[in-house]
Amino acid sequence: MHIHFVVHEVFEGPGAFRTWAESNGYSIGYSKVYAGEELPHSVEKIDLLIVLGGPQDPSTTTEMCSHFDAAAEIALINKCIESDKAVIGVCLGAQLIGEALGARYDHSPEKEIGCFPITLTDEGKNSEMFSHFGTTSVVGHWHNDMPGLTERSKVMAYSEGCPRQIVEYQDLVYGFQCHMEFNRELIELLIKHSEAELSENNNHRFVQQPEQLRNNDYVTMNNNLFSFLDKLTHRYLQKKPH
């Protein structure tokens, strides 16, 4: 298995995704676009594409952020989907998957920063991919927006602040508005980068402050993510031509 990450900012890295990939001995590639690295020209060697989050949104232009090319990332996502690769989008990445499949992203009803529970929908409860989650599960959040929905997509989980937390777009294509990859290293980077944002939203009901962020349990959500990824890669390998 070869995992390729699209990384938009140093403070929104792969976190627990990388832990999982390394623990399984999978090969890993990166497009750290914030450092000027290019997106892959070919998807032939990619098995799982993971497009991570960032402060941008799908409507952010290269004039607004020179290192973020939404059109190029959408083209890469489409190329992977058309080639029957597994694709995961996180936060911004989830919104880009929706855009790639013709669904416009939208603003979330609430800003969410911190760890809050998500609840499985009936679709989620009936999905083997999420059978290990339990009806509710506490996960990480750091967003203002949410992914769009296509006619084929199914919402697997929602939160009190956002109705689209996990979306199944196709059999091997998933959007996570939530951040199950958060670990203590990423949280410290995010806190350092977001001091002003946290201070400005200190009275918001779904925004935690640094002390709360540092005290959250990230191990349980990481383990739930690992089990999901194991199931996804198993499904992918079953479908992959030998």
N, C-alpha and C positions, 0 to 999 in steps of 0.2 A: 504493500500500500504506500502510495505517495500522497502526502497531504501538502497542499499549497495554501498559504495564508496571504491575504491582502491586508496590509496593516496601514491604517491612515495616520496614526499618531503614536508616538512612543508611549504615551500614557493610556492607550487603548490596545495593548498587546494581546497575544493569544492566551496568556494565563494558563488556566487549567486545561485548555485544549492542547497546548504544547506538552504539559505533563502527561496527558493521556497518550499522545502520539509517541513521545519518547519512551514511555513505559512499555509500549507495545513493539518497540523497535522499528517503527515506521520511518521512512525517509521524509524529510521536511524541506519545503522550499518557501521562500518569502518574497513578496513584493512590498518592500517598505517604501511606500510612495512618498512619505514625508521626507525620506532621505534621497529622493530622486531615482529610486529603483524602478525599473520598467515592469509592466504587467507581462505575463507569459505571452509569447507569440503563438505558441501551440499548446493545446490542452491534452495532447496524446498521452503524456506520461502522468497526468494528474488523475488521481482516483477520487479525492475529496477536496473540493474547493471550499475554503472558509473565508468569507468576507467579513471583516470585523467592523466595529463601530467607529464613531468619530463625531466631532462637533458639527460637521457638515450635514446637509440634507441633500436629497437627490436633485434639488433645484439649484444647488450651489454651483456656480460657474467657475471656470478656470481663472477668470478675471478676479473673482472673489477669493479664490484659494488656488494658487498656481499648481499645487501638487495633487489636486483632486480633480480627476477627469471622469465625471459620472457616466458620460456616453461610452467611454472606453471600458469602464468596469461593467456596465450593462451588457456590452458586446461580449465580454469575457464570460459573464454569467450565462448568457444565451448560448454561447458556444459549448460550454460545459453541459448545460441541460440537453442540448441537441445531440451531444455525444454520449448521453446516458451516464454522465458522471454524477456522483453524489455532491450536493451543494448545500451549504449552510450559510445563512446570513445572520449576523448579530446586530441588532439595533439599526444603524445606518445600512449595514449589509442586508438585513431583512427587507428594508424599504427598497433597496436597489433590486432585490429579487422580484418584488411586486412590480416595480417599474419595468423590469425586463420582460415580464409576462403580461404587461399591458394594464396594470392596476396602479393608479396614482397613490402615492403616500398621502397621509393625512395627519393633522395635528391631534395628539392625544388629549382626551378630556382633562387630564391632570399631569403636571410635572411629577415625576417619581425619581428620587435619588435615595438609594439605601437598600435595605432588605425588607421586603414585604411579601405576603403570601400571594400565590396565584392559585386558581381553582380550575381543575379540568372541566371541560364541557362534556356533554354526553359523547361527542365524537372522540374526545381525548380519553375518556374512561374506557371506551370500547376499542382503543388502539393498543396493540401489543407493544408499540414503541414507547408508550408512556405508562404501562401497567405497573411499573415500579415506583411511580411518583406518589401514589396515594391521592385522595381527592383534592387535598390542598398541599402546597409545598412552598416553603420560603425560598425566594431567589433574589438575586441582585437586580437593581434597576438604576438607570441613569439616562433619562430621556425626556423629550418634549413631544416627539412625534410617534407615529405608528405606521406599519406597513399597510399597503392597499390590499384588497381582496379580489381575486379573480373568480370566475364562475366555478372553477374546479377546486378552489382552495377550501380548506376546512380549518376553522379555528379550534385548536386543541386546548387552549387555556387562556384565561383572562384574569385580570386583577380588579380590585375595586376602583383603581385609578385609570385603567386602560383595558378596553374590551378585546384587544388583539395582542396577546402576549406570546403565544406560540401558534404559528400557522403552518399547516402542511399544504404546500403548493402542488406537489406531485409526490409520487412514491419515494423518490430519493432527494426531494428538495424541501427544505424547511427554513422558515424564518423565525428567529427568536428575538422579539423585542426586548426581552429580559436578558440579563447578563449572568448566566450560570457559570461562566469562566472566571468570574472575579475570585481573586485570592488576596492575601494581605499585601503582597508586593504591588499588585495593580491598584489596590485601594490607596496605598500611600502615594503612588504617582498621581492618581486622580485628585486626591485631596490637595496635593501640592499645586496642581494645575488649576484647581477650581475654588480657591479660597474666596474670591469675590462672589462667585455664583452661590456658594453655600451661605455666605453671610447675608446676601441679598434675599435669600429665600428661607431665612431661619424660622419663620412663623408658618411655613407651609406644612400641611398635614402629612404629605408624603415625601418630605425632604428631611433626611437625617443629617446631623452635624458630625464633625470629625470624630468625636469621642464615640458616638454611637456606631459610626461606620467601622471604626477599628474593633469594636467589641462584637460584631456580628459573627455568626457561625458560617464560614464559607465551605467547610469540609463536606457537610451534608449535601449542599447543592452541587458541589463538584462531583461527588460520588454518583448523584442522580444523572449528571451530564455524562459521566464515563459510561454508565450502563446504557444510556440512549445511544452514544457513539458506537458502542460495541454492537448494538442491535442494527444500527444503520450500516456499519461496515459489513456485517454478516449478510444483510439483505443485498447490499451492493455486490459482494463477491459471488453470491448465488446467481445474480443476473448477468454478471460479467462473462463475456464469451471466453472460453478456455482455449 
